Amino acid sequence: GAAQAAGQAAASNPRLEREAREQQAQVQQQAQELKQQAVENKEEAAAAAKTAGTTGAWAFFLYGLLTLVAAMLGGRAGVPKDRLVVGHEETAPEPGGPMHPQRV
């Protein structure tokens, strides 16, 4: 109802009709300017996204590398300094000895 009343008032008053057309033209001009800005900023936004992606990939690689180094150092810290290996010779038991009873 309000829009119809405004339309009828504008139609009956040439000055209001002219102002409405001017406002419509301004809105269309602003829309065109915003569209142009979006097109111009498209390249800039793509470059920023590419830079952010590259930075993120390098950060992830560096994180993995530091994690690997930390794991290696932790493993090395857990190894005893004096790696003394104690061993003794074992001989096979003689056939017929206590380990291998003779069958009768």
HELIX and SHEET records of a PDB file:
HELIX    1   1 ALA A    2  SER A   12  1                                  11    
HELIX    2   2 PRO A   14  ALA A   77  1                                  64    
END                                                                             
